[in-house]
Amino acid sequence: MDSGDKTMVAAIIRYRSDVVAFVREVIHAEPDEDQEAILRAIAEPGSRVSVKSGHGTGKTATLAWAILWFLCCHGDCKIPCTAPSSNQLFDNLWAEIGKWRARLNGWFAAGLRQLSDRLEVIGAERTRFAAARTAKKEQPEALQGFHATNLLFVVDEASGVPEEVFTVAEGSLSTPGARMVLISNPTRSDGYFYDSHHKDRARWRCFTLNAERSPRVSREETERKAAKYGRESNYYRVRVLGEFPLASDDTLIPLEWVTSAVGRDIIIPAGTMRRVAGLDVARFGDDACALAVRRGPVLTFLDEWRQTDLMATVGRVVRAYRQDHLFDLVAVDVIGMGSGVVDRLREQSIPVLGVNVAEAPAMQGRFMRLRDQLWWEAREWFQGRGCRIEPGLCAGNRVTGDNLGDQLTAELTTIRYGIESSGKVKVEGKDEMKKRGLASPNLADAVCLTFAVTGDTVADAFRPEYMAGGAMLGEIEIPADYPMSL
């Protein structure tokens, strides 16, 4: 063994017993106090670590550091990694590992190879590797069959992982010294991850990454979220405080239903399923215009803009239809400013449906207004767990800088509902929300408007009632160059 090899072996032995030194000296990262405590807990043989976290606290980075340390400093080691969806696993955790792997010192960087679903030590590919496997209820074997002298089970976004997956994984934890780490935004008040912080807490080392205390999150950011969504809201509890949501009988759409839909792996029906847009119109003032597009079970587009006149709003919608081909039909709330937008869109030959959300609903025995019915249909859409919110919706709001995906989640999950003396459902209105100090749910209202349209095919968008002049126009021909397959 030459001097270089001896130096490297000595370094590995040292770092095996000091994970924080490895992170600082090899990865060139600076963990904060909470991250240090989590890393040291993971380093203990046989440890079970469960971390609930707010947003932006560095939880995924902590996982990536732990995985790189374990693989670099242990022989005969395997690291099964899982998450509820491929987006969470590959776009988040695997991408984070790649980011930090690129910063490793030369010795360690040269010895690792990262593939699409594996991270392995070159020359020991069968005995020293990390493997990425999506956790699905239908395939609970994601964490099954792993055996090695050194095992580290990693579960990212553990709150959304099905119970069946953990049941299978428990079998492999019988290996002496096997470690397991769960880390997640605490979106569900039940399940394996929730139990690890409650009834099973004695078996786990539990940590909370609170964004209010994190040096990685600005105080201005947490204060802005508190003002916008309310300190008592479940959104603030989960995304900022890193606490589990409180059960509330009057919450229309539970937080977990929405968060679990982001990037969900679903089977999308084949064929030309129509893309329906919902447009919530505002003109100047505090409220914003919002546009959402839904294609069957998938929410594909979100946008929001403020301080613009009606014709500028019409121009945005026309461009989204003619140039960007984002939708086939747009449903517009005609109350207030929306009626003028509908008229102008019809003049522009844009397929449009005017929706008066204050009118009587189709199911008059169940709901007070059409708006209540549309929100309830959105509730059932999420409850069915067959829907998906595209992760790419999480672009920054041009004005506020907000993550639009997070903003939509907050709007959907802070609204309340009640049962009137007549037995009908009444969903909280915008004025009622403003009395609670909450912003108008413009994005959420736009999503709900997409449920006002019936029919699934692209051709349905060109029915006479959606075009200029209504049924008087007769049959409308679909433009020959219209992209029917999108």
C-alpha positions as CSV (number, residue, x, y, z in Angstrom):
1,M,0.0,0.0,0.0
2,D,1.6,3.3,-1.1
3,S,1.5,6.5,1.0
4,G,-1.5,7.9,-1.0
5,D,-3.6,4.8,-0.3
6,K,-2.6,4.9,3.4
7,T,-3.6,8.5,3.6
8,M,-7.0,7.8,2.1
9,V,-7.6,4.8,4.4
10,A,-6.7,6.9,7.4
11,A,-9.1,9.6,6.2
12,I,-12.0,7.1,5.7
13,I,-11.5,5.7,9.2
14,R,-11.5,9.2,10.7
15,Y,-14.6,10.3,8.7
16,R,-16.5,7.1,9.5
17,S,-16.6,8.2,13.1
18,D,-17.1,11.9,12.4
19,V,-19.9,12.5,9.8
20,V,-19.9,16.3,10.4
21,A,-16.2,16.5,9.6
22,F,-16.9,14.6,6.4
23,V,-19.6,17.0,5.4
24,R,-17.4,20.1,6.1
25,E,-14.1,18.9,4.7
26,V,-15.0,16.5,1.9
27,I,-18.4,17.9,0.7
28,H,-17.5,21.5,1.6
29,A,-20.9,22.2,3.1
30,E,-21.7,23.9,6.4
31,P,-24.5,22.2,8.3
32,D,-26.4,24.2,10.8
33,E,-26.9,23.1,14.4
34,D,-30.0,21.1,13.7
35,Q,-28.5,19.4,10.7
36,E,-25.4,18.5,12.7
37,A,-27.6,16.8,15.4
38,I,-29.5,14.8,12.7
39,L,-26.3,13.7,11.0
40,R,-24.8,12.5,14.2
41,A,-28.0,10.6,15.1
42,I,-28.0,8.9,11.7
43,A,-24.3,7.9,12.2
44,E,-25.1,5.8,15.2
45,P,-25.4,2.1,14.3
46,G,-28.9,0.8,14.6
47,S,-30.4,4.3,14.8
48,R,-33.9,5.2,13.7
49,V,-34.2,8.8,12.9
50,S,-37.4,10.7,12.0
51,V,-37.3,14.3,10.9
52,K,-40.3,16.6,10.3
53,S,-39.5,19.8,8.6
54,G,-40.8,23.1,7.3
55,H,-40.0,24.3,3.8
56,G,-36.5,25.5,2.9
57,T,-34.7,24.2,6.0
58,G,-32.2,22.0,4.1
59,K,-33.8,18.6,4.8
60,T,-33.0,17.1,1.4
61,A,-29.4,18.4,1.6
62,T,-29.1,16.7,4.9
63,L,-30.2,13.4,3.4
64,A,-27.8,13.8,0.5
65,W,-24.9,14.4,2.8
66,A,-25.8,11.4,4.9
67,I,-26.0,9.1,1.8
68,L,-22.6,10.3,0.4
69,W,-21.0,9.8,3.8
70,F,-22.4,6.4,4.3
71,L,-21.3,5.2,0.9
72,C,-17.9,6.7,1.0
73,C,-17.0,5.5,4.5
74,H,-18.4,2.0,4.9
75,G,-17.6,-1.3,3.2
76,D,-20.3,-3.8,2.2
77,C,-23.0,-1.1,2.4
78,K,-26.4,-0.7,0.7
79,I,-28.7,2.3,0.9
80,P,-32.2,1.8,-0.4
81,C,-33.9,5.2,-1.0
82,T,-37.6,5.7,-1.6
83,A,-40.2,8.4,-1.9
84,P,-43.9,8.5,-2.8
85,S,-43.4,9.6,-6.4
86,S,-40.7,9.6,-9.1
87,N,-40.6,13.4,-9.0
88,Q,-39.8,13.5,-5.3
89,L,-37.2,10.8,-5.6
90,F,-35.4,11.6,-8.8
91,D,-36.0,15.4,-9.4
92,N,-35.4,16.2,-5.7
93,L,-33.3,13.7,-3.8
94,W,-31.3,12.2,-6.6
95,A,-30.7,15.7,-8.1
96,E,-29.5,16.9,-4.6
97,I,-27.1,14.0,-4.3
98,G,-25.7,14.9,-7.8
99,K,-25.2,18.5,-6.7
100,W,-23.2,17.6,-3.6
101,R,-21.3,14.7,-5.3
102,A,-19.9,17.2,-7.7
103,R,-18.3,19.0,-4.7
104,L,-16.5,16.0,-3.2
105,N,-12.8,16.0,-2.8
106,G,-10.9,14.2,-5.6
107,W,-10.3,10.9,-3.8
108,F,-14.0,10.4,-3.1
109,A,-15.4,11.9,-6.3
110,A,-13.3,9.7,-8.5
111,G,-14.6,6.6,-6.8
112,L,-18.4,7.2,-7.2
113,R,-20.6,6.7,-10.3
114,Q,-24.1,8.2,-10.3
115,L,-26.6,6.6,-12.7
116,S,-30.3,7.3,-13.2
117,D,-31.4,5.2,-10.3
118,R,-28.1,4.1,-8.6
119,L,-25.1,5.7,-6.9
120,E,-22.3,3.1,-6.7
121,V,-18.7,2.7,-5.7
122,I,-16.6,1.9,-8.8
123,G,-15.1,-1.5,-8.5
124,A,-17.6,-2.6,-5.8
125,E,-20.9,-2.0,-7.7
126,R,-22.7,-5.0,-6.2
127,T,-21.7,-4.5,-2.6
128,R,-21.6,-0.7,-2.1
129,F,-24.4,1.3,-3.7
130,A,-27.5,3.4,-3.1
131,A,-30.6,2.5,-5.1
132,A,-33.6,4.7,-5.8
133,R,-37.0,3.0,-5.8
134,T,-40.4,4.6,-5.9
135,A,-42.7,3.6,-3.0
136,K,-46.2,2.4,-4.2
137,K,-49.0,0.7,-2.4
138,E,-49.3,-1.7,-5.3
139,Q,-45.6,-2.5,-5.2
140,P,-44.6,-2.5,-1.5
141,E,-41.4,-4.3,-2.1
142,A,-39.5,-1.0,-2.7
143,L,-37.4,-1.6,0.5
144,Q,-37.4,-5.4,0.4
145,G,-34.5,-7.8,-0.1
146,F,-31.6,-5.5,0.9
147,H,-29.0,-7.3,3.0
148,A,-25.5,-6.1,3.8
149,T,-23.2,-5.6,6.8
150,N,-24.1,-1.9,6.7
151,L,-27.6,-0.8,5.8
152,L,-29.1,2.7,5.7
153,F,-32.8,2.9,4.7
154,V,-33.7,6.4,3.5
155,V,-37.4,7.5,3.1
156,D,-37.9,11.0,1.7
157,E,-41.3,12.7,2.0
158,A,-42.1,9.8,4.4
159,S,-45.5,11.3,5.3
160,G,-46.8,10.2,1.9
161,V,-45.3,6.7,1.8
162,P,-48.0,3.9,2.0
163,E,-48.1,1.9,5.2
164,E,-47.5,-1.3,3.2
165,V,-44.1,-0.2,2.2
166,F,-43.0,0.3,5.8
167,T,-44.4,-3.1,6.7
168,V,-42.2,-4.8,4.1
169,A,-39.1,-2.7,5.1
170,E,-39.4,-3.7,8.8
171,G,-38.3,-7.2,7.8
172,S,-34.9,-5.9,6.6
173,L,-34.4,-3.8,9.7
174,S,-33.7,-7.0,11.7
175,T,-30.1,-6.8,10.3
176,P,-27.8,-5.9,13.2
177,G,-26.9,-2.2,13.1
178,A,-29.3,-1.4,10.3
179,R,-30.2,2.3,10.3
180,M,-33.4,4.0,9.0
181,V,-34.1,7.7,8.4
182,L,-37.5,9.2,7.7
183,I,-37.7,12.9,6.6
184,S,-40.7,14.8,5.4
185,N,-43.0,17.8,5.5
186,P,-45.5,16.5,8.1
187,T,-48.6,16.6,5.8
188,R,-50.6,13.8,7.4
189,S,-51.9,13.3,10.9
190,D,-51.8,9.6,10.6
191,G,-49.7,6.8,9.3
192,Y,-46.2,5.4,10.0
193,F,-44.3,8.7,9.9
194,Y,-46.9,10.4,12.1
195,D,-46.7,7.5,14.6
196,S,-42.9,7.8,14.7
197,H,-43.3,11.2,16.3
198,H,-46.2,10.1,18.6
199,K,-47.2,6.6,19.8
200,D,-43.9,5.0,18.5
201,R,-41.7,7.9,19.6
202,A,-39.7,5.8,22.1
203,R,-38.3,3.8,19.2
204,W,-37.1,6.9,17.2
205,R,-34.7,9.9,17.5
206,C,-37.1,12.7,16.5
207,F,-36.2,16.1,15.2
208,T,-38.1,19.1,13.9
209,L,-36.7,21.6,11.4
210,N,-38.6,24.8,12.1
211,A,-38.3,27.4,9.3
212,E,-38.8,30.2,11.9
213,R,-35.5,29.1,13.6
214,S,-33.6,28.0,10.5
215,P,-30.7,30.2,9.4
216,R,-31.5,29.1,5.9
217,V,-34.9,30.9,5.8
218,S,-35.2,34.6,6.1
219,R,-37.4,36.1,8.8
220,E,-39.0,38.3,6.1
221,E,-40.1,35.2,4.3
222,T,-41.7,33.5,7.4
223,E,-43.5,36.8,8.3
224,R,-44.8,37.2,4.8
225,K,-46.3,33.7,4.9
226,A,-47.8,34.3,8.3
227,A,-49.5,37.5,7.1
228,K,-50.7,35.8,3.9
229,Y,-51.9,32.4,5.1
230,G,-52.4,32.9,8.9
231,R,-50.2,31.6,11.7
232,E,-53.0,29.3,12.7
233,S,-53.4,27.7,9.3
234,N,-52.4,24.2,8.6
235,Y,-50.3,25.4,5.7
236,Y,-48.2,27.6,8.0
237,R,-47.9,24.8,10.6
238,V,-46.7,22.3,8.0
239,R,-44.6,24.4,5.6
240,V,-43.1,26.8,8.2
241,L,-43.2,25.3,11.7
242,G,-42.7,21.7,10.6
243,E,-45.6,20.6,12.7
244,F,-48.4,18.1,11.8
245,P,-51.7,19.6,10.6
246,L,-54.5,20.0,13.1
247,A,-57.6,18.1,12.4
248,S,-60.5,20.4,11.5
249,D,-64.0,19.3,10.7
250,D,-64.7,22.4,8.6
251,T,-61.6,22.2,6.3
252,L,-62.9,21.5,2.8
253,I,-59.7,20.0,1.3
254,P,-57.1,18.5,3.7
255,L,-53.5,19.5,3.1
256,E,-52.3,16.0,2.5
257,W,-54.7,15.4,-0.4
258,V,-53.1,18.3,-2.3
259,T,-49.5,17.8,-1.4
260,S,-49.7,14.1,-2.3
261,A,-51.0,15.0,-5.8
262,V,-47.9,16.9,-6.7
263,G,-45.9,14.8,-9.1
264,R,-48.1,11.7,-8.3
265,D,-47.4,8.8,-10.6
266,I,-50.7,8.0,-12.3
267,I,-51.8,6.4,-15.6
268,I,-53.0,9.2,-17.8
269,P,-55.8,8.1,-20.2
270,A,-54.7,7.9,-23.9
271,G,-56.4,10.0,-26.6
272,T,-57.2,13.6,-27.1
273,M,-58.4,14.6,-23.7
274,R,-59.6,18.2,-23.7
275,R,-57.6,20.9,-21.8
276,V,-60.0,23.2,-19.9
277,A,-58.8,26.5,-18.6
278,G,-60.4,28.4,-15.7
279,L,-60.0,32.2,-15.5
280,D,-60.7,34.2,-12.4
281,V,-60.7,37.9,-13.4
282,A,-59.7,40.9,-11.4
283,R,-58.9,44.5,-12.4
284,F,-56.4,46.4,-10.4
285,G,-56.9,46.5,-6.6
286,D,-55.6,43.8,-4.2
287,D,-56.9,40.7,-6.1
288,A,-55.1,39.1,-9.0
289,C,-56.2,37.5,-12.3
290,A,-55.5,33.7,-12.3
291,L,-55.4,31.2,-15.1
292,A,-55.4,27.4,-14.5
293,V,-55.5,24.6,-17.0
294,R,-56.6,21.0,-16.3
295,R,-56.4,18.1,-18.8
296,G,-58.5,15.4,-17.3
297,P,-56.7,14.1,-14.2
298,V,-53.7,16.4,-14.5
299,L,-53.4,20.1,-13.6
300,T,-50.9,21.3,-16.3
301,F,-50.6,25.1,-16.0
302,L,-50.9,28.0,-13.5
303,D,-50.4,31.7,-13.9
304,E,-51.3,34.8,-11.9
305,W,-50.9,38.5,-12.7
306,R,-52.0,41.8,-11.1
307,Q,-52.6,45.5,-11.9
308,T,-53.7,45.1,-15.5
309,D,-56.8,46.2,-17.5
310,L,-59.3,43.9,-19.0
311,M,-58.0,44.1,-22.6
312,A,-54.5,43.1,-21.4
313,T,-56.1,40.1,-19.7
314,V,-57.9,39.2,-22.9
315,G,-54.6,39.5,-24.7
316,R,-52.9,37.1,-22.3
317,V,-55.7,34.5,-22.8
318,V,-55.7,34.9,-26.6
319,R,-51.9,34.3,-26.7
320,A,-52.2,31.3,-24.4
321,Y,-54.8,29.8,-26.8
322,R,-53.4,30.8,-30.2
323,Q,-49.7,30.9,-29.7
324,D,-49.0,28.6,-26.8
325,H,-51.8,26.1,-27.4
326,L,-52.3,25.8,-23.6
327,F,-56.0,25.0,-23.6
328,D,-59.0,24.1,-25.8
329,L,-61.8,26.0,-23.9
330,V,-61.7,28.5,-21.1
331,A,-64.4,28.9,-18.4
332,V,-64.6,32.5,-17.0
333,D,-66.3,33.7,-13.9
334,V,-68.7,36.4,-15.3
335,I,-69.4,38.1,-12.0
336,G,-68.0,41.6,-12.0
337,M,-65.3,42.2,-14.6
338,G,-65.5,38.7,-16.1
339,S,-68.5,39.4,-18.4
340,G,-66.6,41.9,-20.5
341,V,-63.7,39.4,-20.8
342,V,-66.1,36.7,-22.0
343,D,-67.7,39.0,-24.6
344,R,-64.3,40.1,-26.0
345,L,-63.0,36.5,-26.1
346,R,-66.0,35.5,-28.1
347,E,-65.3,38.3,-30.6
348,Q,-61.8,36.8,-30.9
349,S,-63.3,33.4,-31.7
350,I,-61.8,31.8,-28.5
351,P,-64.0,29.0,-27.2
352,V,-65.3,30.3,-23.9
353,L,-67.9,29.5,-21.3
354,G,-69.3,32.2,-19.1
355,V,-69.9,30.9,-15.6
356,N,-72.0,32.7,-13.0
357,V,-70.8,31.0,-9.8
358,A,-73.6,32.8,-7.8
359,E,-76.4,31.1,-9.7
360,A,-78.2,27.9,-8.6
361,P,-76.2,24.8,-8.8
362,A,-77.1,21.7,-11.0
363,M,-77.5,19.7,-7.7
364,Q,-79.8,22.1,-6.0
365,G,-80.6,19.8,-3.1
366,R,-76.9,19.7,-2.0
367,F,-75.4,23.1,-2.5
368,M,-76.3,26.7,-1.9
369,R,-74.6,28.1,-5.1
370,L,-72.8,26.9,-8.2
371,R,-69.5,28.0,-6.6
372,D,-70.1,25.6,-3.7
373,Q,-70.7,22.8,-6.1
374,L,-67.5,23.5,-8.1
375,W,-65.4,23.6,-5.0
376,W,-66.9,20.4,-3.8
377,E,-66.1,18.7,-7.1
378,A,-62.5,19.9,-6.7
379,R,-62.6,18.3,-3.2
380,E,-63.7,15.0,-4.7
381,W,-61.1,15.2,-7.4
382,F,-58.3,15.4,-4.8
383,Q,-59.9,12.9,-2.5
384,G,-60.0,10.3,-5.2
385,R,-56.2,10.3,-5.4
386,G,-56.3,9.7,-9.1
387,C,-55.1,13.2,-10.0
388,R,-51.8,14.9,-10.5
389,I,-50.4,18.4,-10.2
390,E,-47.4,18.8,-12.5
391,P,-44.3,19.7,-10.5
392,G,-43.4,22.2,-13.2
393,L,-46.2,24.5,-12.0
394,C,-44.0,25.6,-9.2
395,A,-42.7,28.6,-11.1
396,G,-42.2,31.9,-9.3
397,N,-45.0,34.5,-9.3
398,R,-43.8,37.4,-11.3
399,V,-45.0,39.9,-8.8
400,T,-44.6,38.3,-5.3
401,G,-41.9,35.7,-6.1
402,D,-44.2,33.1,-4.5
403,N,-43.9,29.5,-5.6
404,L,-47.3,29.1,-7.5
405,G,-47.6,25.4,-6.5
406,D,-47.2,26.3,-2.8
407,Q,-49.6,29.2,-3.2
408,L,-52.2,27.0,-4.8
409,T,-51.8,24.4,-2.0
410,A,-52.3,27.1,0.6
411,E,-55.4,28.5,-1.1
412,L,-57.0,25.1,-1.6
413,T,-56.4,24.0,2.0
414,T,-57.3,27.1,4.0
415,I,-60.9,27.4,2.8
416,R,-63.7,26.2,5.1
417,Y,-67.2,25.0,4.6
418,G,-70.4,24.5,6.6
419,I,-73.8,22.9,6.4
420,E,-76.7,25.4,6.4
421,S,-80.0,24.8,8.2
422,S,-81.4,23.6,4.9
423,G,-78.8,20.8,4.8
424,K,-77.0,22.4,1.9
425,V,-73.2,22.8,1.7
426,K,-71.9,26.4,1.7
427,V,-68.2,27.1,1.0
428,E,-66.5,30.0,2.6
429,G,-66.6,33.1,0.3
430,K,-63.8,35.5,-0.5
431,D,-65.2,38.2,1.8
432,E,-65.3,35.8,4.7
433,M,-61.7,34.8,4.0
434,K,-60.6,38.4,4.0
435,K,-62.3,38.9,7.4
436,R,-59.9,36.1,8.6
437,G,-57.0,38.1,7.2
438,L,-56.5,35.7,4.3
439,A,-55.9,36.6,0.7
440,S,-58.4,35.9,-2.1
441,P,-58.0,32.3,-3.4
442,N,-57.6,33.3,-7.0
443,L,-55.6,30.4,-8.2
444,A,-57.8,27.9,-6.4
445,D,-61.0,29.6,-7.8
446,A,-59.5,29.3,-11.3
447,V,-58.9,25.5,-10.8
448,C,-62.5,25.1,-9.5
449,L,-63.8,26.8,-12.7
450,T,-62.4,24.0,-14.8
451,F,-65.0,21.7,-13.3
452,A,-67.9,23.8,-14.7
453,V,-67.3,22.2,-18.2
454,T,-68.6,18.9,-19.2
455,G,-67.3,16.6,-21.9
456,D,-63.8,15.3,-22.3
457,T,-62.7,15.5,-26.0
458,V,-61.1,18.4,-27.8
459,A,-63.9,18.5,-30.3
460,D,-66.3,19.3,-27.4
461,A,-64.5,22.7,-27.1
462,F,-65.9,23.8,-30.4
463,R,-69.6,23.3,-29.6
464,P,-71.7,26.3,-30.8
465,E,-72.6,27.5,-27.3
466,Y,-68.9,28.3,-26.6
467,M,-68.3,30.4,-29.7
468,A,-69.3,33.9,-30.9
469,G,-73.1,34.2,-31.4
470,G,-73.9,31.0,-29.5
471,A,-76.1,28.4,-31.1
472,M,-77.1,30.9,-33.9
473,L,-73.7,30.2,-35.5
474,G,-74.6,26.6,-36.2
475,E,-71.9,24.0,-36.4
476,I,-68.4,25.3,-35.8
477,E,-65.5,23.8,-37.7
478,I,-62.4,22.9,-35.9
479,P,-59.4,24.8,-37.4
480,A,-57.4,22.5,-39.7
481,D,-54.1,23.4,-38.1
482,Y,-55.3,23.0,-34.5
483,P,-53.0,20.6,-32.5
484,M,-55.6,18.0,-31.6
485,S,-53.1,15.6,-30.2
486,L,-51.7,17.9,-27.5
